[in-house]
Amino acid sequence: MIWRPVLQFFAGLVLAVGLLSGAATAQQSSGQNTGLSGIPIDLPTLLPSPSDAGSIDEVELPGKPAAILSGKSSWDDGFKTIFDSFKKIAEELKKAGIKPSGRPLAVFLETDDSNFSFQAMVPIDKAPNGTTSLTPDIRFGVTVSGKSIRFTHKAPYDDIDNTYEAITAYLDAKGITVKDAFVEEYASDPSGPGDESLAINIYVQPK
């Protein structure tokens, strides 16, 4: 993916969210304070989150150990596929006795009009010694690191298109060229499309 088609991607993301947000009903694991992702909701984000919606910050992302599951999806199934991936990682970490240490992330790698590929990541303190994978599908790796620009979305999914329009306008106005992949960090789990408390940190990395 190159940055030029990102407007198409943003439009696809908004469409996917609109179509699939009805599936985003709250789920509670027995005895656990978790949301749709299956990850405990009180875990920290990669960096302290800004207090204001729409905040733009230049930050240095730390590379954190993580359990990683690669996936592909159509736009129509995108929201469900991503959160199912988080839940799958959470379940396998629990079986292995490994606790998540941060909020889940989705790294978007390639997109077209119909589909996208991504990596679902759940930060952990460290991978078991001498182990490179958790299951045949889930490997251990490191989250995206380095200089980044963080944008925030603190509003219902219904309003996320405004955030992506602002990102595009900001990058165009500043003449900033960014790397192909970008990152969404789910600082909270949505209970539905109208959840006013939804918070997502969106990271792009200048070239």
N, C-alpha and C positions, 0 to 999 in steps of 0.2 A: 504494500500500500504506500502511496506517496501522498503528500499533504493536499494536493490539488483536489482529489476526490473526497476529501473529508466532509465537505458540505453535503455530499450525497450520503455519506455515512451518518452524519448527524440527523439528516432527514429520516434515514432508515431507522435509527435508534429511537427517535421520537415516535415513529409509526409503530415500531415493535412494542414500545412501552405502552402506547395507547391501546393496542390490540390485546396485550397480555396482562395488563395490570389487574384485570379481574381475577387472574389466577394467583395474585399476590396476597393471599389471606394469611393471617398470622398463624404460626404453628408454635407450640410449646412442647419441648421434649420433657418427658416425665422427670421431675426433680431437677430440671435445669432451667435457668433463665436465659433462653435462647430465642432467636427469631427465625425468619425464613431461611437464613443461611445455615442454621444449626450451630452457629458459633456463639459462645456467651456474649451477651450484648454489652457487657461492661468492660470489654477489653480496649486497650488504647489504640489510637490510630498511629501511623508511622511517625507523625510529627504532631505536636500540639495543634489542635484545630483552631482556626480563627473564630472569633465570636460573631462576626458579621456575615450575613449572607451576601454573596457576590464579591467577597474579598478576593484580591489577587496578590499573591506573594511569590517572591523569588526564594526558593528553598533549596536545601541540599538533602536529597533523599538518602537515608542510610540503607545499605544492602543488608537485609535481614534473612536468616535462614527461613525456608518456607517449604511446605508441601505443595506440589504443583501438579495440576491435571490439565492437559491440553484438550481442547475441544473445538468442534465446528458446529455451526447451527445456521438455520434459516432465520431471517428476521422475525418471522411469525412465531418461532419457538424460542427466540433469544433469551428473554427474561427467565423463562422456566429452565432453560438449559444451563444458564449461568448459576442460578441458585440451586439447582439440583447438583451441580458440580461441587459447590461449596458444601452441601449436605453430605455428599459422598466422601469428600475429604475429611469432614468432621467425624463421620462415623468410623472411618479407618484409623484416624488418629486416636480416637477413644479406644478402639480395640487394641491398639499398640501401646496404650498408656502414655501417649504424648499429648500434652496440653497445648492448645493454640495460645499464642502470646500477642496477637494483634488482630485487627479487623480484616476481613477478607478483601481481596483485590481481584480485579479482572484486567488483564493486559490484552488490549485489542491489537491484533497483528496484521490481518489482511481483511479487506472487505470488498464486496461488489454489490450489485443491485439486489441480489437475492440472499447472499450468505456472508458469514464472517467466521474467522478463526480467532481463537483467544486462548489465554492461559489463565485458569483459576488458581489463585494462590492464597494459602492461609499461613501467616507467619507463625513460627515456632521458636523456642529458645535455641535449640540445636538438634541436628539430626543424630540418630544413634551412631556411635563409633563404627566405622567400617561399613556403613550402610548407605547405598545410593538411591534406594527406592523403598517406598512403603508397600506398594502393591505393583503388579505388572503395569498398571495404568498411572500410578501416582509416584512421581519421583521427588527427590529432595533437591533443592536448588537455593537460589537467592533472589530476593525481590529486586526490582529495578532500583538502581542507585544513581547518584550524581545530580548535577544542577538541573533544576526543574522549575516550572512555573505552576503554581497551584491555584486553581479556580475552585470555587465552592458552589454547591447547589443545596440550598436549604429551603425546600418548598415541595409541594406535591409533585409526583411524576407528571401530572397534567401540565406543569409549567416548565418542564426541563428544556423544552425547545428554546426558551428565552436565554437560558444559561449557555447553551451551545452557540446560539447566535452571538452572544456577548464574547465568547472565546474567539470565534472567528473574526469578529470585528476588531478585537484587541490585537490579535496577532497581525492582521492586515495593517492596522494603523501603525504599529511599531515596526513593521517590516521584519518580523521574526520568522525564520525558517526553522521548523522543528523536525525531530526524528520521526520515523514512520509510526512506531508504536506509541500508544498513549495508555494511561492507567486510570481506572476508576477504583477508588477505595470507598467501600460502603461503611460510613461512620455510624450508620444506624440501619436497622432492618425495617422496611416499610410494612405497614399493616394493610395497606391498600393504596389505590391510586390517589386518594384524597388525603393521605397522611401528611399533616402539616409539619411533623417533626422529622421527616426524612432529611438525611444529610449525606451528601456524597462529595468527596474530595476528588477532583479531576486533575491529573498531572500530565503536562506535556514537557518535552525536553528539547531545548534549543540545540541546533547542530553546532 
